[in-house]
């Protein structure tokens, strides 16, 4: 398996897509129920293959990742061959995970207590695997507005 199996909630939200996936392999509902009952390993493998297909599709479309902690933010722009990072550290006790902390940062990006670093690197592994790793470590797919906002400020 390339990534990880989707969660139960993710499978439930993608039940139609999973049904189409099974149908493309000529597996109908009756046969799927029999596979789950009689060949759980085969069912697990089908779920793993579907999960990889979904993850690959999502990750290929992903352009931005954001990861916030109490006093820092890591913003990523994921290009085809290179990933760009803006790291933001706050040097006083603030909580960027709360609305008022986040709003303070957005209104005071050039405050003396805000440290901003920018960098980039070529992917060392396959692009989608590196993006998946960022998500598994707590990053969230974003629309990129925050990355672009800070990128314009420091350019």
Steps between C-alpha positions, in 0.01 A plus 500: 500500500637839399322721756255387767152361487223755512317530828153355549357853473689563176374173353145587603522840333640336186262204491373581149854531366596173670196329345609626156854380571370152585268503198797580275644171625172320434422467872136562591350547849423131548849396400657773715306382806616144432863616461482692830361191675701221337822672390571789737858528372374557145251759627777675690718508187218648292453770764875567498511535122202736504661703780819541298301612195313760706814624676691528171218703348472734799876546540557565129248787521646639824682832459516631859543353848479691828606381843431712808610451857458730798786737410599402147371445149653308212353585163588296193450552129534170318618542143576214263873468573556723801332586829506851645472565873426805707567441870354746749595506868349724765735583786235578761225292654221498243275225374473492122258209533242738643315754286630807684861377479471432129334839442779671695760340270313600185468861624857526635719296263792742525497526881842456665377180666430338160791315338449394139730268307466394139658213312454237234634160407464240235305194607724225632228237453199482271303828523175343617675295769661814645167685501332199661770502770426866576129418536570203724712727722204733554496718189175589329431557134430871453400739225828689534374845595714515814811376317453757223429779751829440682686431177402847372595662832852361500576516129 
